[in-house]
Amino acid sequence: MSRKKLRIGLIGFGCVGQGLYEALSKTPALEASIARICVRDRNKVRPLEAGLFTFDRAEILDDPSINVVVELTDDADAAYEIVTEALRRGKSVVSANKKMIATHFEELIALQRETGSQLLYEAACCASMPIIRNLEEYYDNDLLECVEGILNGSTNYILSKTYTEGMSYREALAQAQKNGYAESDPSLDTEGFDARNKLVILIAHAFGKVAAPEEICRLGIDRIGRLELDYAKEKGKKIKLVAQAYRCPDGKIAAFVLPKFVSPNDKLFLVDDVYNGVVTCTRFADTQFFVGKGAGSLPTASAVLSDLSALRYDYRYEYKKLGENAALQSKDDIFLRVLLRIPDRSPGGLTASFIEIHERYSNRDCSFITGVISLSDLEWTLSSEQVCSCVLFEVAEDPFPKWKAAEHVESQNEIAV
Ligand SMILES: NC(=O)c1ccc[n+]([C@@H]2O[C@H](COP(=O)([O-])OP(=O)(O)OC[C@H]3O[C@@H](n4cnc5c(N)ncnc54)[C@H](OP(=O)(O)O)[C@@H]3O)[C@@H](O)[C@H]2O)c1
C-alpha cells in the first residue's frame, strides 16, 4: 500500500507542540516534515530558527503544499476556527483540544462527512493511551456495557501527592503546572470540566451518543477536604476523579464525572500520579484495563504521532455507532451511594434529598451524610453554594425500577380480572 507523505503545518508550539517536534525528529520512517509553525507571542524566545515560525495562521491554511494541520494551541476558540477552516480547505487535521471537540462535536462530524477531510484526536483523551481508536474499532456497540476511568492526569497527580505525600493542594497544583500536566486554565482540570469533555468524546466512540458537555453531571476535586481524605484513609480507600458511562437495563446511557472512593481491589486503585486508567466491561470479555500517561510533552506527542501515522494510510473515524440513536439516561433514574459534606452543623433539609441514609455525622465545623440519592437531586444539591463536597461510593440499584412498576400494574390487572 502506498503511503502518503505528510507536509505539516503545526499551530501551537508549547508543551505538546515541542514534544511533537522532538518525537518527529526521532521518527524519520514516518516521512512527515514540519513545514511551518504558527504561534501567538512575538516576544517569546524559540528554540528553532526564526524563519520556521509565523504569527499568521493563514500562511499555513493558504499553503496548498501543506496537506496536514496539527492544531496544538491552548485556545479552544482559535482551535475551532483553525480546525473548521482547515477541513473546509481539504486538509487532514490532528488536534488535541478536547474542549473544542466536545463543544462542537456534532458540527465537526458533519463537516468531515461534508468535506471528506478527516479529523483525528487520539491525544485529546488520556494523552498517550490509545483509547479512542480501540473504542471506535474494536468494541461492538452491543457488547460494550461500561467505560469508566481516570481521564485527567493533572488531577490524578494532585490527588496522589496530597494523599500519599501529604503535600498541600496548592503545592501539588503548582507542581502539576510546572511539569506541563495542567491546562493553561487549571480550573478546567480541577473542577472536572476536562474529564467531562473527554467523557463526551469517549461516549460517542463507545456508545454512539454525541452528548453536549452540559448534559453530563460533573464535580471536580477542588472541594475535597481533609474529612473526605481521612475518611478514605480510615477505610483503606483512595479518592480518584472518575468519569463513568454505562448502559442501563433499558438501553440508555448513564454518565457522570465525580470524585470516587476506590478500593484496593478496584483496577483504578493503583493508577497514581500522572497516569490515566480506563476500564471497559463487555458482555463476554468481562473487564479490560488500559493504563498510560495522561499528560506531559512526549506522552501526549506520541498520540499525535500515532494519528499522523494513521493519516498516511488515510484512516478516518467512521462513527459507525452513531446510527444507533442511543439516548442519555434521565438523571432521575440514576441512583448513587455517596458521601455528602456540608459546612454546617446540621444537615437540615439536605436529608430530605436522600432516598436512604446510612450514616450521619456532625462536628463543630461540618456535617456529612452517606446514603443513596438520585443524580438529579445530587446535581441540584451540588449547585447550592452551601454544599461543600461529594464523593461517590458506587452506583446504587434503582429503588424504583420500571419493571417493578410494570409488575405492580400487571398484578393490579390480575386482581381486577
Ligand atoms: N499538556 C498536556 O499534557 C496535554 C495533554 C493532552 C492534551 N493537551 C492539549 O494539547 C493542546 C496544547 O496544550 P499545551 O499544553 O501544549 O499548551 P501550551 O503549552 O500552553 O502551548 C500552547 C501553544 O499554543 C500557541 N497558541 C495559543 N493560541 C494561539 C493562536 N491563537 N494562534 C497560534 N498559536 C496559539 C501558544 O503560542 P505561544 O508559544 O506564542 O504562547 C503555544 O505555543 C491543548 O488543547 C491541551 O488541552 C495537552
The ligand as an ORCA input file, in Angstrom:
! r2SCAN-3c Opt
* xyz 0 1
  N      -0.017     19.392     28.154
  C      -0.558     18.185     28.183
  O      -0.108     17.301     28.921
  C      -1.733     17.884     27.296
  C      -2.256     16.579     27.310
  C      -3.336     16.264     26.454
  C      -3.862     17.256     25.651
  N      -3.340     18.532     25.699
  C      -3.954     19.528     24.834
  O      -2.982     19.938     23.875
  C      -3.196     21.299     23.499
  C      -1.892     22.071     23.703
  O      -1.563     22.019     25.077
  P      -0.126     22.529     25.603
  O      -0.005     22.004     26.982
  O       0.920     22.237     24.604
  O      -0.372     24.107     25.663
  P       0.725     25.241     25.890
  O       1.993     24.672     26.417
  O       0.073     26.334     26.664
  O       1.032     25.783     24.410
  C       0.049     26.396     23.662
  C       0.672     26.860     22.348
  O      -0.384     27.362     21.535
  C       0.015     28.629     20.991
  N      -1.193     29.412     20.721
  C      -2.203     29.745     21.581
  N      -3.154     30.436     20.941
  C      -2.753     30.537     19.644
  C      -3.291     31.143     18.498
  N      -4.465     31.798     18.542
  N      -2.606     31.052     17.320
  C      -1.421     30.402     17.267
  N      -0.856     29.813     18.331
  C      -1.506     29.890     19.512
  C       0.911     29.232     22.043
  O       1.706     30.219     21.428
  P       2.886     30.970     22.199
  O       4.016     29.986     22.273
  O       3.205     32.119     21.325
  O       2.348     31.329     23.550
  C       1.680     27.986     22.493
  O       2.780     27.760     21.626
  C      -4.363     21.795     24.365
  O      -5.555     21.662     23.644
  C      -4.374     20.802     25.536
  O      -5.660     20.651     26.103
  C      -2.301     18.852     26.492
*
